[in-house]
C-alpha cells in the first residue's frame, strides 16, 4: 500500500512540475516535501531499506532543486568549501 501511495505522490509531483508557474514551483515543492517525507518514512518502515532508497532516489530526482539547496546549506553549516 505504501508503494502505491508513493506512486500516486510521484504522479502528482510530475503533474505539478508540468504546470506553468511564475513563482518557479516553490509552493508546490513545499507541499510535496511535507507530504513526501511521511510517505518515505512509511515506505522505509513497511517495505524495507532497498525500496526506501529507491523511492528516496525518485523523490530527489523530482525535487532536485530543493535537494541541491539543502546540500549547499549543509556544506555551509559544516564549513565544507565547494
C-alpha positions as CSV (number, residue, x, y, z in Angstrom):
1,X,0.0,0.0,0.0
2,X,2.9,2.4,0.8
3,X,4.4,1.9,-2.7
4,X,1.0,2.7,-4.3
5,X,0.7,5.8,-2.2
6,X,4.2,6.8,-3.2
7,X,3.5,6.2,-6.9
8,X,0.4,8.5,-6.6
9,X,2.7,11.1,-5.0
10,X,5.2,10.8,-7.8
11,X,2.5,11.2,-10.5
12,X,1.2,14.3,-8.6
13,X,4.7,15.7,-8.3
14,X,5.3,15.3,-12.0
15,X,2.0,16.9,-12.8
16,X,2.8,19.8,-10.5
17,X,6.2,20.2,-12.3
18,X,4.4,20.5,-15.7
19,X,2.1,23.3,-14.6
20,X,3.3,26.8,-15.5
21,X,4.2,29.0,-12.5
22,X,5.5,32.5,-12.1
23,X,6.9,31.6,-8.6
24,X,9.1,28.8,-10.0
25,X,7.1,26.0,-8.4
26,X,8.3,26.6,-4.8
27,X,4.9,26.5,-3.2
28,X,4.3,23.1,-4.9
29,X,7.8,21.9,-3.8
30,X,7.0,22.8,-0.2
31,X,3.7,20.8,-0.3
32,X,5.5,17.9,-2.0
33,X,8.2,17.9,0.7
34,X,5.6,18.0,3.5
35,X,3.7,15.1,2.1
36,X,6.6,13.2,0.7
37,X,8.6,12.8,3.9
38,X,6.0,10.8,5.8
39,X,5.4,8.7,2.7
40,X,9.2,7.9,2.5
41,X,9.2,7.0,6.2
42,X,6.2,4.8,5.6
43,X,7.9,3.1,2.6
44,X,11.1,2.6,4.7
45,X,9.0,1.1,7.6
46,X,6.8,-1.3,5.6
47,X,8.9,-2.2,2.5
48,X,12.5,-2.1,3.8
49,X,15.5,-0.1,3.1
50,X,16.0,-1.1,-0.6
51,X,12.6,0.1,-1.7
52,X,13.0,3.1,0.6
53,X,16.3,4.1,-1.0
54,X,14.7,3.6,-4.5
55,X,11.8,5.9,-3.5
56,X,14.2,8.4,-2.0
57,X,16.2,8.5,-5.2
58,X,12.9,9.1,-7.1
59,X,11.9,11.8,-4.8
60,X,15.3,13.5,-5.1
61,X,15.1,13.3,-8.9
62,X,11.7,15.1,-8.7
63,X,12.7,17.6,-6.1
64,X,16.3,18.2,-7.3
65,X,16.5,21.9,-6.7
66,X,15.3,21.7,-3.1
67,X,17.8,18.8,-2.6
68,X,20.6,20.9,-4.2
69,X,19.8,23.9,-1.9
70,X,19.7,21.6,1.1
71,X,23.1,20.1,0.2
72,X,24.6,23.6,-0.2
73,X,23.1,24.6,3.2
74,X,24.7,21.5,4.9
75,X,28.0,22.4,3.3
76,X,27.8,25.9,4.7
77,X,26.7,24.6,8.1
78,X,29.7,22.3,8.4
79,X,32.2,24.6,6.8
80,X,32.9,22.5,3.7
81,X,34.3,24.5,0.8
82,X,32.9,23.6,-2.6
